[in-house]
Amino acid sequence: MKIVSLVLLTAIAASAQGAPAQGSAGLMNMLPMMLVMFAIFYFFIIRPQSKKQKELQKMLDAIKKGDRVITVGGILGLVTEVKGQVVTLKISQGAEVDFRRSAISTIVTPEVEAELKAEKKK
C-alpha cells in the first residue's frame, strides 16, 4: 500500500513540475486551431444565416397591397391591407384574415406561380 502511495505521489509531483511548461505550449498550439474552427463556423453557418435573414426582412418590408403571398402555414392569399406589422389577406370570397408580417414566407412570383400550378395538376 505504501509503495502505491509513493508511486502516486511521485507521479503527481512530476506532473505538477512539468504542467506549466506543457500547458502553455499546448495552449499556444491550440490557439491557431481554435481560430481556424471559428472562421469555418462563421463562414459556413453564421454568415449565410445572416444573409438569409436580411433577404427575408427585405422581402417582408416590400409587401404591399395586391401581392399574392404564401404564409408559413401554407395559406395562399391576396394582400388587401398592410398596417404596420399586420397584413390582411383575402383567402377566399368574403374571407379575410389578419396575419403578422413575420407569418409571410413567400411573395408569389411568376416562377412560384408556375410551381403551384404544376403541383395542383398532380
Secondary structure, 3 states (H helix, E strand, C coil): CHHHHHHHHHHHHHHHHHHHHHHHHHHHHHHHHHHHHHHHHHHHHHHHHHHHHHHHHHHHHCCCCCCEEEECCCCEEEEEEEECCEEEEEEECCEEEEEEHHHEEEECCHHHHHHHHHHHHC
